[in-house]
Amino acid sequence: MNGISSMKKFDKVIYGVIAGIILPIIGFFISFPIKRLPTTTFSEYVAYAMGGDNQQDILIFCMIPNMFLFYFTNFRWNAYELTKGLVGVTLVLGLGLFFLTM
């Protein structure tokens, strides 16, 4: 059984929606040790993400895992239904990011 045929059971929109919601949260936790200053606490970092100077940078960094998953689901595994859910959630998050940083 190769990778593409085993992905067909996960080729559902709901799996894309779930991944699209969970991956930015994981991206936020990954961005904390990368983008923070050495003296910044986690609560201060969350405050920056909600309205600080680096808000847009932090929130865009959180969406990078969605881009990686999009590459694999769309171009490698041809899981187009999963990609629909992932792209839909990413568009909603991107629209929210736009309004937050206006």
N, C-alpha and C positions, 0 to 999 in steps of 0.2 A: 504494500500500500504506500503510494507516494504522498508527498505533502499536499498536493493540490486536491486529490480525491478525499483526503481526510479532512480538509477544510470545508468541504461542501456541507457537512452537517452543522457547521457554525455559520453558514451563509444565510443569516436571517437579520432583518432590520433591527430587531430588538437587541441582538448582541452588539450591533454597531452603536446603538444608543447608549447601552450600558458602558461599553468601552469608551465612548466619547465623553461620558460624564466622569468616569473614574480616572482616566489618564491625565487630565489636567490637574487633578488633585495630587496624583503621584508626582507630576511635573513640578508642582509647587513645593513639595517636600524636597525634591531633588535640587530645585533652584536655591533653596535656603543656604546650604553650605557653599554654593558657587557664587552667588551674587551679593551676599551680605558683606558688611564690614566686619572686621574681627571682633568688635565690641558689641555688635547688634544682637539682642536677644530675639527669640522666636516671636514673642508678642509684639516687639517693635517692628519686626519684619512683616508681620501680618498687618500692622497699622500702616506701614509704607505701601503695602499692596492695596489697601482699601482707600488710600488717598494721599500718599506721600509723593515725594519728588520722582521716585523711580517706579511709580505705579504701572505705567504702560510697559516698561521693560520687564518687570516681574510677571505681569499677566500674559504678555506675549510669550515669554519663556515657558510658561505653564502649558501652552498649546503645542509645543514642539513634539511631545510624544504622540499627539493625534496625527501630526504630519508623517511621522515615521510609520505608524500603523496604516495610514492611508496609502503610502507607497507599497507596502506589502500586500494589503488586501486588494488594491485595485490593479497593480501591475504584475505582481508575482503570483498571487493565489487566485485571481479572477473571482473574488468573492464580492460580486457587485451589489447584492442586497445588504450585506454587512457595511459596505462602503457608503451606501445611501444613508443609513442610520448615523454613521460616523460623520459624514459631511453635513448632515442636517444639524446635529448637535454642535459641530464646530462653527457653522454659520450663525447659529443662535448665540453661542459664546462670543464670537467675533463681533456681532452686533451689540451685545451687552458691553464688551470692551470698548467699542466705539463711543457709546453713550456715557460710560464711566469716565473716559478720559477727555471728554469735550470741555 
